[in-house]
Each structure stands twice: as structure tokens, then as C-alpha cells.
Amino acid sequence: MFHVSRITHHILMKLGVDYYPEHWPQERWAVDAKMMADLSLTYVRVGEFAWGLFEPSEEEISFDWLDTAIDILRNEGLQLVLGTPTPTPPTWLTANYDVLQRDERGIVLNVGSRRHGCANNPAYQIHSQRIVTAMAQHYGSYPGIFGWQVDNEFSCHRTTRCYCDHCRRAFQEWAQKRYKTLDHLNEAWGTIFWSATYTDWSQIPLPMYSSAQQSPSLQLDFRRFSSDSWVAYQKQQIDIIRKYAPTHQITHNYMGLGDGNVDQQDYFDLAADLDFVSWDNYPQGAKGPDDIALNHDMMRGFKQRGYWVMEQQPGVVNWHPYNRPVPPGQVRMWSYQGLAHGAEAMVYFRWRAARYGQEQYHMGVLRHDGSKTRLYDEATQLHAELNRLPNISRTPAEVAILFDFSDWWTIQIDPHQHDFSYHKQVQAIYHHLWQAGISVDIVRRGATDLRAYKTVIVPSPILIDEAELETWQHYVESGGRLAITCRAFVKNQSSVWTDQPLPAHLDKLLGVKLDEYLGIPPDMECTVSNVAQTDIQSYQLWADVLEPTTAEPLMVYSNQYWAGKAAATMNKVGQGVAVTIGYLSEPFFASSVWQTLGLNELALPFNLPAGVEATRISFEGGGEGLLLLNHHESQTTVEFSQPVDALLSEQPKVTSLPLAPFGVEVVRW
């Protein structure tokens, strides 16, 4: 359990690039450094894939070439972020030691790529610590170093979970530490089912390829263990860096939640030992601009403070089935989106497009031939604009979404409905708020103090936490507005179904009991309506049929045999309300639910055009306003409910403001 307070973030974003001097002749380095300085960059990240150059053999470690590059860069006033090179073990290491991961079929991941080392492999740990120690000793007091990035993109290429013998033994030790006795583990996992009772710790398997699904309890704990393994691996490096470079800042570059990798790693746990979180933002491929906004807010939420974008897409990328063009102004607009959500640094990946390797079609600030791309001019414009804007801060959010990776994993393992997705539900909730211009904090389930927020939304908290119930009860009694969605408090922390009526232990707070839960396949047409039948919505995938005890119905099911039963309810508790939402729909919130949660009071007093994002800001010395982003390729117009001053375009007292394609504006009331 932990305390959460609203995040007030002063907007002061610096710019940087990811640079690979080892890819270019040494005589070019000074040219690059001068161009970076001319662009008014502050940070340069280097080194995260250079293990083989630092340590060309087991008998030799040298940083001479990087010393030269760092000296050239810092002489131009640039600050360095050093990446520990452990995602790319050198070929001599993989040839002489079996450090490679195994997949769920036991097949060895081949060399020649990245992220193929195993976090629980002793040889990989020893050699990782050796190179990091050498780097930290060498650069701990070296001039020009701002900080460190540990490794690179944990979970990328779905490499969090390894199924080798080292991981099996480590998992057995992890389980023994967690459950103490086999009797406790057998009871917690329900191993009596399908005769899976263990009589020795060595019998506990990894959830590898099998004839049918393995125990959901085994699978959930293996996911926790795998995430913990990389948290521990990261901490080994952090402890070394803190010993030899105690004044340096330490981060790790996360990935976005929609890219198919992040579901493997508990990012809250990974953040605990870091000074700040950073992430790699590649907007193309996302469902929409609101998904990128959600990722930004997630990154701010992992440590409840500002964060960095350590890799910002600078133009076309190389890995999608179809790699779309990036029109003029879009990268500038993406940069402002990071600024709006709390990014303290915007680091473009990469400085110069690579001539070889797996990313040759990935554009940089410079082309392959070293000439400037359009981004160079956009970054120049961005820097000039940031310098002339008044001091502003991001207005603290009044809405929180409570997020939990174990809830995500539990539903993933046993979704009951193929398309039921915890992550997509969070996206749907966030999208509705984003469209209304409502700022959101992402907060970890388990926060003990939610008083900073007027409304708190908890998507599908499937795992029971009775201690957390006390926090929610106090929050509502004190005037808070709490919404809990379907599949709430169903299983214990080991993913075993409760023997209590559903929602277990939540029934008094919510004022409902669960009559039945229903999976809704795609061929069923199902609707809900408010009691007056003036607001009708279709819903998909799931229906918790609710039986109110003290709650009042807000929405009822309109058809099928459960027609007339409660679909969403409101229970008055003390000075606040607890709302239950038993179905999934788009838009997520029906009007009656939206108003009961007070979201109409928090929304902007005017409608935003589709694809326009608004972030509330405050000005130093007084005054409020918005940072507006047009995510469309066409011009759109924002109609305000009162006159505003447009600061970037220097237009005073306007009530109608055109936004160019991928346009940006800062307005003050």
C-alpha cells in the first residue's frame, strides 16, 4: 500500500537524440556534435548496443573510442546518457556460455538479434555485472555524464518469460519463498484439480507447451516471477551504478502499452528502483492519438512524476506491415503531446539513419547521407517556441484510473471471452475521458489515499484485496465518486475463485449482488438503457447481471432473457457514491453514469472537434488555459465558450480558432 498525491508538473522540456558514433567514421563525430549543438539539443544517449565493442574478448575491456566521442560531444555543451549494453551480448559470450533464452517449447532463441539473454542465467548475470562495473568505475566521475539507461526495452520481442532450466529452478525458489510450505502452495493453487498436487519443490513445472491449458494459478505466479526476474536483474546494475556514480540519474526506457510486449512486465515494480521513467514513443501503429496520450499518462503514473521520452519517432519507421508516411508537422505535434502529459525530455531516435542492420529503413534526424531531414527544422522550431512560451504547468488531474498488472494477467490467462481484454477496457475508459478534455492520472491499485481525486475508476479488479476495500470505503464516505466495472473481486491473489457471493466483500460498498455473469459472443445483439429508456446503448463481450440491495439502478438490460435486470447501479455511501458498471460499451459511459460520476462537471465547457486533444494548463503568476493538438491531416476549428488568447499564433481574444493540419496552440482564458 502507498500514498498518492496529485501530480503538478511544471512544463520544461529539453531535447536530445540517440546517437551511435560507432556506426560512423571518427572524423564525422565533430560534425555531428556541432550540428547537435546548433539544434540546441541538451542530451545524447549512447552505448546501449555496444557491448561487443567495449569488450571484444573476455580478456579485454576498453572504452577509448567512447571516451573520444563523449569528449567531442561534451565540448559542444551536450550531456550524455550512457546505456548499459546488456541487451546485446557479444558473440564470444553466446558462443562460450549458454546464456540464451528458451521459448515455451524449449527451443533456444538464436543469436544475431537482441534481448536473447536470460535474466536468471548465472553466466549472463556475471558478465552483465562485469561490463556494467567496468563502465561505472570508468565513467562514475567522468565529466559530461548526466545519467544512465539500464539495458534497453525490457520485454521487447516478448522476451520477459524464459523457460530454461535456470528459470525453472529460480521459479521453484521464488515459489518456496512466497508460499513457505508445499501445503500452502498446493492450497493456494488448488492443485487438487487434475491431480497436480506437488510433494517436492523440484516437481513444480514451468507453464510450457502442453496438451491443454495449465493451472491459471501456476501461470499467474510464473508471470509475476518472470517480471520479478528482470526487476532483480535491473537492480543488480542499478546497485553497481549507484556505488560508483552516486550523483548520476538512472532510468530505463519502457515501451508503450499497445505494442504487444508490455503485458509481460510489471512496470510499477520496474520503476521502484529508478530515479525516473522513460519510454520509447512510436505513435504509428497505435489505435489512435488517445492511446499515445494514455501511454504518456501511464509513464507519468509509474513514479507519479515527470518522465522522459527516450526514443521519439522522427519520421518513417521500419517494422510495421505498412510503414506510413509522416507528414510535415506531425513529429513537432507528437513532441508537444509529450510536453502536455509531463515529458521532461524529448529524445529523437535516431540522429542519423543506419546504413546497415535491421533498421535501415528507420529514418533519423539526418538521412543516411548525413543531410538534414524535415525533423531538423521542426525541432528547431519547437525549441524556439518553447523558449518564448511563458512558464506553464500541467493542471493536476481530478480523475484517476487504478491499474494493476496482475489483474491484466489474470484476465489474459482465463478471459472466458476470446476478445475480453483488460487493456482494451482501460483504453475505452480513457478514450471517453480524453474526448471530453478530462485529464487523468494512472495510479496503481493499492494506493492508500485517493483524496486528491474527485472520481476514481477501477477497471475489472478481478483479484480480491480486502485491505484495499477499506481505502475505497473511506474514499466514498468522504465524498469520492468511485466506479468499479465488471468482473470485480472474483478470485483471490492466487487466481482461485472465491467461495463468497460476488462481488466478494464489495457487496456492501457497491450495494449489489451478482445474479449471474454472462459472456456475450459477437453474434448476440445486446442493449442496455437508462430507467426512462431515453438512453440506449449496445454492449459487447460481457454482462454482469446485478441484483441491487441498497443501490439504485442507473442502467438496465433491454433484451435477452435478463432484460429488466440492473446493468449499472449507484449506491450512496456517506457523502459519496459507488457506481457499478456491469457491461462494456463504446462510448464507455452512458449519460446517466457519466453524470452520476460528476464527469460532466470536469469536462470542458465546449465540444472538441474529433481528433483534437486538449490538456489543461496553468500559467505562472496566475491564469489558466489549454494546450491544443490537432491530430488530423486536415485543418479543423475549435469553438470556445469564452474569448481566449492564442499565444503561439499571437492572436488575442478569439472565440474561434483554426488549427492547421497537425497544428499546435497554447491558449489562455
C-alpha positions, 0 to 999 in steps of 0.5 A: 500500500502507498500514498498518492498525491496529485501530480503538478508538473511544471512544463520544461522540456529539453531535447536530445537524440540517440546517437551511435558514433560507432556506426560512423567514421571518427572524423564525422563525430565533430560534425555531428556534435556541432550540428547537435549543438546548433539544434540546441539539443541538451542530451545524447544517449549512447552505448546501449548496443555496444557491448561487443565493442567495449569488450571484444574478448573476455580478456579485454575491456576498453572504452577509448573510442567512447571516451573520444566521442563523449569528449567531442560531444561534451565540448559542444555543451551536450550531456550524455546518457550512457546505456548499459549494453546488456541487451546485446551480448557479444558473440564470444559470450553466446558462443562460450556460455549458454546464456540464451533464452528458451521459448515455451517449447524449449527451443533456444532463441538464436543469436544475431538479434537482441534481448536473447539473454536470460535474466536468471542465467548465472553466466549472463548475470556475471558478465552483465555485472562485469561490463556494467562495473567496468563502465561505472568505475570508468565513467562514475566521475567522468565529466559530461555524464548526466545519467544512465539507461539500464539495458534497453526495452525490457520485454521487447520481442516478448522476451520477459518469460524464459523457460530454461532450466535456470528459470525453472529452478529460480521459479521453484525458489521464488515459489518456496519463498512466497508460499513457505510450505508445499501445503500452502502452495498446493492450497493456494493453487488448488492443485487438487484439480487434475491431480497436480498436487506437488510433494517436492519443490523440484516437481513444480513445472514451468507453464510450457507447451502442453496438451491443454491449458495449465493451472491459471494459478501456476501461470499467474505466479510464473508471470509475476516471477518472470517480471520479478526476474528482470526487476532483480536483474535491473537492480543488480546494475542499478546497485553497481551504478549507484556505488560508483556514480552516486550523483548520476540519474538512472532510468530505463526506457519502457515501451508503450502499452499497445505494442504487444510486449508490455503485458509481460512486465510489471512496470510499477515494480520496474520503476521502484528502483529508478530515479525516473521513467522513460519510454520509447514513443512510436505513435504509428501503429497505435489505435489512435492519438488517445492511446499515445496520450494514455501511454504518456499518462501511464509513464507519468503514473509509474513514479507519479512524476515527470518522465522522459521520452527516450526514443521519439519517432522522427519520421518513417519507421521500419517494422510495421506491415505498412510503414506510413508516411509522416507528414510535415508537422506531425513529429513537432505535434507528437513532441508537444503531446509529450510536453502536455502529459509531463515529458521532461525530455524529448529524445529523437531516435535516431540522429542519423539513419543506419546504413546497415542492420535491421533498421535501415529503413528507420529514418533519423534526424539526418538521412543516411547521407548525413543531410538534414531531414524535415525533423531538423527544422521542426525541432528547431522550431519547437525549441524556439517556441518553447523558449518564448512560451511563458512558464506553464504547468500541467493542471493536476488531474481530478480523475484517476484510473487504478491499474494493476498488472496482475489483474491484466494477467489474470484476465489474459490467462482465463478471459472466458471471452476470446476478445475480453481484454483488460487493456482494451477496457482501460483504453475505452475508459480513457478514450471517453475521458480524453474526448471530453478534455478530462485529464487523468492520472494512472495510479496503481491499485493499492494506493492508500489515499485517493483524496486528491481525486474527485472520481476514481475508476477501477477497471475489472479488479478481478483479484480480491484485496480486502485491505484495499476495500477499506481505502475505497470505503473511506474514499466514498464516505468522504465524498469520492465518486468511485466506479468499479466495472465488471468482473470485480473481486472474483478470485483471490491473489492466487487466481482461485475463485472465491467461495463468497457471493460476488462481488466478494466483500464489495457487496456492501460498498457497491450495494449489489449482488451478482445474479449471474455473469454472462459472456456475450459472443459477437453474434448476440445483439445486446442493449442496455438503457437508462430507467426512462429508456431515453438512453440506449446503448449496445454492449459487447463481450460481457454482462454482469447481471446485478441484483441491487440491495441498497443501490439504485439502478442507473442502467438496465438490460433491454433484451435477452432473457435478463432484460429488466435486470440492473446493468449499472447501479449507484449506491450512496455511501456517506457523502459519496457514491459507488457506481457499478458498471456491469457491461462494456460499451463504446462510448464507455459511459452512458449519460446517466453514469457519466453524470452520476460520476460528476464527469460532466462537471470536469469536462470542458465547457465546449465540444472538441472537434474529433481528433483534437486533444486538449490538456489543461494548463496553468500559467505562472503568476496566475491564469489558466488555459489549454494546450491544443493538438490537432491530430488530423491531416486536415485543418479543423476549428475549435469553438470556445465558450469564452474569448481566449488568447492564442499565444503561439499564433499571437492572436488575442481574444478569439472565440474561434480558432483554426488549427492547421493540419497537425497544428499546435496552440497554447491558449489562455482564458 
